[in-house]
């Protein structure tokens, strides 16, 4: 492989850094998708990405986000 620690365990700093990067991305994903206005923009520009968001929440047992968004968007148009 291309890493210097082939056959050995990776340095703890590399493991910690990777873990921090994963946590940062998860936090960013959760933070960004809490905003209904952002989800509305995603629905207009990238509906497939928003569909994945809705499905993943439904699979994890969180229901009603899609319906709440649709009601919010319909009421804001009136």
MMTF fields as JSON, N, C-alpha, C and O atoms, coordinates in Angstrom:
{
  "mmtfVersion": "1.0.0",
  "mmtfProducer": "UNKNOWN",
  "numBonds": 311,
  "numAtoms": 312,
  "numGroups": 78,
  "numChains": 1,
  "numModels": 1,
  "chainsPerModel": [1],
  "groupsPerChain": [78],
  "chainIdList": ["A"],
  "bondAtomList": [4, 2, 8, 6, 12, 10, 16, 14, 20, 18, 24, 22, 28, 26, 32, 30, 36, 34, 40, 38, 44, 42, 48, 46, 52, 50, 56, 54, 60, 58, 64, 62, 68, 66, 72, 70, 76, 74, 80, 78, 84, 82, 88, 86, 92, 90, 96, 94, 100, 98, 104, 102, 108, 106, 112, 110, 116, 114, 120, 118, 124, 122, 128, 126, 132, 130, 136, 134, 140, 138, 144, 142, 148, 146, 152, 150, 156, 154, 160, 158, 164, 162, 168, 166, 172, 170, 176, 174, 180, 178, 184, 182, 188, 186, 192, 190, 196, 194, 200, 198, 204, 202, 208, 206, 212, 210, 216, 214, 220, 218, 224, 222, 228, 226, 232, 230, 236, 234, 240, 238, 244, 242, 248, 246, 252, 250, 256, 254, 260, 258, 264, 262, 268, 266, 272, 270, 276, 274, 280, 278, 284, 282, 288, 286, 292, 290, 296, 294, 300, 298, 304, 302, 308, 306],
  "bondOrderList": [1, 1, 1, 1, 1, 1, 1, 1, 1, 1, 1, 1, 1, 1, 1, 1, 1, 1, 1, 1, 1, 1, 1, 1, 1, 1, 1, 1, 1, 1, 1, 1, 1, 1, 1, 1, 1, 1, 1, 1, 1, 1, 1, 1, 1, 1, 1, 1, 1, 1, 1, 1, 1, 1, 1, 1, 1, 1, 1, 1, 1, 1, 1, 1, 1, 1, 1, 1, 1, 1, 1, 1, 1, 1, 1, 1, 1],
  "groupList": [{"groupName": "UNK", "atomNameList": ["N", "CA", "C", "O"], "elementList": ["N", "C", "C", "O"], "formalChargeList": [0, 0, 0, 0], "bondAtomList": [1, 0, 2, 1, 3, 2], "bondOrderList": [1, 1, 2], "singleLetterCode": "X", "chemCompType": "L-PEPTIDE LINKING"}],
  "groupTypeList": [0, 0, 0, 0, 0, 0, 0, 0, 0, 0, 0, 0, 0, 0, 0, 0, 0, 0, 0, 0, 0, 0, 0, 0, 0, 0, 0, 0, 0, 0, 0, 0, 0, 0, 0, 0, 0, 0, 0, 0, 0, 0, 0, 0, 0, 0, 0, 0, 0, 0, 0, 0, 0, 0, 0, 0, 0, 0, 0, 0, 0, 0, 0, 0, 0, 0, 0, 0, 0, 0, 0, 0, 0, 0, 0, 0, 0, 0],
  "groupIdList": [1, 2, 3, 4, 5, 6, 7, 8, 9, 10, 11, 12, 13, 14, 15, 16, 17, 18, 19, 20, 21, 22, 23, 24, 25, 26, 27, 28, 29, 30, 31, 32, 33, 34, 35, 36, 37, 38, 39, 40, 41, 42, 43, 44, 45, 46, 47, 48, 49, 50, 51, 52, 53, 54, 55, 56, 57, 58, 59, 60, 61, 62, 63, 64, 65, 66, 67, 68, 69, 70, 71, 72, 73, 74, 75, 76, 77, 78],
  "secStructList": [7, 7, 1, 6, 6, 6, 6, 1, 7, 7, 7, 2, 2, 2, 2, 2, 2, 2, 2, 2, 2, 2, 2, 2, 2, 2, 2, 2, 2, 2, 2, 2, 6, 6, 7, 2, 2, 2, 2, 2, 2, 2, 2, 2, 2, 7, 2, 2, 2, 2, 2, 2, 2, 2, 2, 2, 2, 2, 2, 6, 6, 7, 7, 1, 2, 2, 2, 2, 2, 2, 2, 2, 2, 2, 2, 2, 2, 7],
  "xCoordList": [0.83, 0.0, 0.875, 2.101, 0.281, 1.012, 1.343, 1.932, 0.995, 1.261, 2.581, 3.003, 3.23, 4.536, 4.449, 5.446, 3.289, 3.171, 2.655, 1.956, 3.002, 2.559, 2.982, 4.155, 2.022, 2.299, 2.276, 2.343, 2.185, 2.141, 0.81, 0.066, 0.526, -0.692, -0.433, 0.684, -1.45, -1.256, -0.981, -1.408, -0.282, -0.027, -1.342, -2.306, -1.366, -2.583, -3.068, -4.273, -2.148, -2.535, -3.353, -4.311, -2.985, -3.732, -5.142, -6.098, -5.27, -6.585, -7.451, -8.624, -6.87, -7.612, -8.022, -9.16, -7.111, -7.409, -8.551, -9.459, -8.508, -9.569, -10.905, -11.938, -10.878, -12.103, -12.669, -13.881, -11.811, -12.259, -12.872, -13.865, -12.29, -12.83, -14.221, -15.122, -14.387, -15.693, -16.724, -17.836, -16.364, -17.284, -17.662, -18.819, -16.693, -16.962, -17.936, -18.831, -17.773, -18.677, -20.083, -21.063, -20.186, -21.505, -22.192, -23.394, -21.43, -21.99, -22.456, -23.537, -21.65, -22.013, -23.287, -24.179, -23.369, -24.552, -25.793, -26.822, -25.688, -26.831, -27.213, -28.398, -26.243, -26.508, -27.176, -28.161, -26.643, -27.155, -28.576, -29.418, -28.85, -30.167, -31.217, -32.37, -30.859, -31.865, -32.605, -33.639, -32.114, -32.692, -33.697, -33.293, -34.995, -35.991, -35.753, -36.051, -35.224, -34.934, -33.85, -33.916, -32.857, -31.813, -32.398, -32.052, -33.288, -33.911, -34.757, -34.829, -35.398, -36.174, -35.254, -35.581, -34.106, -33.125, -32.646, -32.519, -32.381, -31.939, -33.022, -32.727, -34.275, -35.376, -35.454, -35.801, -35.138, -35.168, -33.946, -34.065, -32.778, -31.534, -31.111, -30.684, -31.233, -30.75, -31.789, -31.571, -32.909, -33.967, -33.541, -34.059, -32.615, -32.19, -31.425, -31.539, -30.647, -29.917, -30.906, -30.75, -31.912, -32.915, -33.709, -34.082, -33.965, -34.677, -33.87, -34.438, -32.568, -31.707, -31.8, -31.857, -31.817, -31.946, -33.263, -33.275, -34.367, -35.664, -35.684, -36.126, -35.209, -35.225, -34.37, -34.784, -33.182, -32.309, -32.941, -32.806, -33.623, -34.324, -35.488, -35.711, -36.226, -37.348, -36.862, -37.485, -35.758, -35.203, -34.732, -34.782, -34.278, -33.801, -34.933, -34.688, -36.163, -37.31, -37.762, -38.639, -37.18, -37.573, -38.53, -38.124, -39.788, -40.811, -41.382, -41.314, -41.943, -42.66, -41.888, -42.47, -40.608, -39.826, -40.304, -40.505, -40.48, -40.931, -42.293, -42.499, -43.211, -44.55, -44.52, -45.204, -43.731, -43.609, -43.031, -43.488, -42.026, -41.436, -42.464, -42.577, -43.211, -44.205, -45.27, -45.696, -45.701, -46.691, -46.107, -46.785, -44.855, -44.197, -44.071, -44.356, -43.643, -43.441, -44.77, -44.848, -45.812, -47.126, -47.68, -48.248, -47.524, -48.068, -47.283, -47.84, -46.012, -45.225, -45.543, -45.304, -46.078, -46.447, -47.759, -48.014, -48.59, -49.91, -49.84, -50.864],
  "yCoordList": [-1.189, 0.0, 1.253, 1.149, 2.386, 3.643, 4.285, 5.366, 3.674, 4.273, 3.784, 2.661, 4.622, 4.302, 3.245, 2.588, 3.066, 2.144, 0.771, 0.101, 0.363, -0.919, -2.038, -2.159, -2.841, -3.939, -3.537, -4.401, -2.267, -1.772, -1.06, -0.809, -0.747, 0.025, 1.491, 1.978, 2.198, 3.6, 4.464, 4.128, 5.555, 6.46, 6.98, 7.214, 7.153, 7.592, 8.937, 9.182, 9.799, 11.103, 10.954, 11.698, 10.006, 9.78, 9.286, 9.689, 8.424, 7.902, 9.021, 9.152, 9.817, 10.923, 11.934, 12.405, 12.269, 13.231, 12.728, 13.49, 11.471, 10.906, 10.935, 11.253, 10.607, 10.634, 12.048, 12.237, 13.029, 14.426, 14.865, 15.593, 14.43, 14.795, 14.202, 14.873, 12.951, 12.304, 13.023, 13.292, 13.331, 14.032, 15.408, 15.821, 16.108, 17.436, 17.345, 18.18, 16.355, 16.195, 15.836, 16.349, 14.962, 14.605, 15.812, 16.013, 16.601, 17.801, 18.785, 19.364, 18.969, 19.886, 19.411, 20.209, 18.114, 17.547, 17.793, 18.246, 17.494, 17.663, 19.132, 19.464, 20.0, 21.429, 22.011, 22.742, 21.688, 22.25, 21.777, 22.562, 20.516, 19.988, 20.304, 19.899, 21.013, 21.451, 22.683, 23.041, 23.325, 24.568, 24.273, 23.813, 24.526, 24.264, 25.062, 24.576, 26.271, 27.06, 26.399, 26.406, 25.83, 25.118, 23.893, 23.602, 23.172, 21.997, 22.411, 21.674, 23.573, 24.06, 24.31, 23.952, 24.926, 25.154, 23.827, 23.678, 22.862, 21.539, 20.869, 20.193, 21.06, 20.451, 21.007, 20.284, 22.274, 22.897, 22.518, 22.286, 22.455, 22.24, 20.777, 20.309, 20.06, 18.677, 17.798, 17.365, 17.531, 16.768, 15.356, 14.819, 14.752, 13.395, 13.383, 12.429, 14.43, 14.516, 14.674, 14.049, 15.5, 15.695, 14.412, 14.109, 13.667, 12.396, 11.423, 10.717, 11.383, 10.531, 10.966, 10.123, 12.262, 12.789, 12.326, 11.831, 12.485, 12.066, 10.562, 10.127, 9.773, 8.314, 7.861, 6.99, 8.441, 8.017, 8.332, 7.554, 9.457, 9.771, 8.82, 8.383, 8.497, 7.573, 6.184, 5.521, 5.732, 4.428, 4.394, 3.351, 5.537, 5.572, 5.85, 5.974, 5.948, 6.104, 7.532, 7.781, 8.475, 9.882, 10.189, 10.265, 10.361, 10.565, 11.97, 12.614, 12.439, 13.702, 14.891, 15.96, 14.743, 15.884, 16.29, 17.472, 15.306, 15.581, 16.288, 17.273, 15.77, 16.342, 17.758, 18.649, 17.961, 19.307, 20.293, 21.432, 19.852, 20.723, 21.095, 22.26, 20.106, 20.384, 21.354, 22.243, 21.185, 22.108, 23.512, 24.499, 23.603, 24.905, 25.594, 26.785, 24.846, 25.435, 25.863, 26.905, 25.054, 25.427, 26.663, 27.538, 26.743, 27.898, 29.173, 30.269, 29.043, 30.242, 30.775, 31.949, 29.926, 30.377, 31.144, 31.954, 30.9, 31.555, 32.91, 33.583],
  "zCoordList": [0.0, 0.0, 0.0, 0.021, -0.023, -0.141, 1.202, 1.217, 2.318, 3.623, 4.181, 3.904, 4.962, 5.536, 6.618, 6.917, 7.207, 8.326, 7.903, 8.663, 6.696, 6.178, 7.124, 7.478, 7.52, 8.426, 9.889, 10.762, 10.172, 11.546, 11.76, 10.812, 12.993, 13.244, 12.893, 13.07, 12.399, 12.011, 13.24, 14.345, 13.056, 14.178, 14.759, 14.03, 16.05, 16.727, 16.195, 16.133, 15.816, 15.284, 13.999, 13.787, 13.148, 11.907, 12.207, 11.544, 13.194, 13.566, 14.145, 13.795, 15.024, 15.633, 14.569, 14.57, 13.665, 12.603, 11.714, 11.381, 11.336, 10.501, 11.229, 10.638, 12.496, 13.29, 13.37, 13.27, 13.549, 13.608, 12.28, 12.264, 11.182, 9.868, 9.663, 9.159, 10.054, 9.919, 10.785, 10.331, 12.019, 12.913, 12.357, 12.445, 11.79, 11.227, 10.056, 9.932, 9.208, 8.065, 8.52, 7.979, 9.507, 10.023, 10.658, 10.486, 11.382, 12.002, 10.929, 11.039, 9.91, 8.825, 8.131, 7.845, 7.862, 7.215, 8.075, 7.574, 9.357, 10.255, 10.385, 10.374, 10.507, 10.68, 9.441, 9.541, 8.292, 7.039, 6.778, 6.343, 7.036, 6.714, 7.768, 7.614, 8.833, 9.802, 9.308, 9.872, 8.293, 7.787, 6.667, 5.599, 6.882, 5.841, 4.56, 3.469, 4.679, 3.476, 2.638, 1.408, 3.304, 2.578, 1.885, 0.74, 2.58, 1.96, 0.763, -0.221, 0.827, -0.315, -1.511, -2.642, -1.249, -2.317, -2.885, -4.101, -2.009, -2.469, -3.305, -4.291, -2.909, -3.646, -5.059, -5.992, -5.222, -6.545, -7.382, -8.585, -6.753, -7.502, -7.589, -8.644, -6.472, -6.4, -5.707, -4.575, -6.365, -5.698, -5.292, -4.313, -6.019, -5.656, -4.336, -3.567, -4.064, -2.798, -1.648, -0.6, -1.844, -0.804, -0.573, 0.56, -1.628, -1.49, -0.628, 0.205, -0.821, 0.012, 1.468, 2.363, 1.711, 3.072, 3.697, 4.824, 2.971, 3.498, 3.769, 4.832, 2.814, 2.959, 4.134, 4.9, 4.285, 5.381, 6.731, 7.676, 6.83, 8.076, 8.311, 9.44, 7.267, 7.416, 7.801, 8.631, 7.211, 7.565, 9.018, 9.669, 9.516, 10.9, 11.891, 13.091, 11.398, 12.284, 12.504, 13.331, 11.779, 11.906, 10.758, 9.598, 11.093, 10.068, 10.156, 11.203, 9.053, 9.046, 8.511, 8.329, 8.257, 7.767, 6.376, 6.098, 5.515, 4.146, 4.157, 3.448, 4.968, 5.032, 5.607, 5.105, 6.65, 7.231, 6.223, 6.127, 5.475, 4.455, 3.399, 3.016, 2.93, 1.892, 2.386, 1.648, 3.634, 4.2, 4.342, 4.057, 4.781, 4.932, 3.587, 3.463, 2.583, 1.261, 0.634, -0.016, 0.832, 0.293, 0.985, 0.33, 2.29, 3.016, 2.718, 2.781, 2.399, 2.088, 0.691, 0.409, -0.179, -1.523, -1.508, -2.4, -0.511, -0.44, 0.171, 0.298]
}
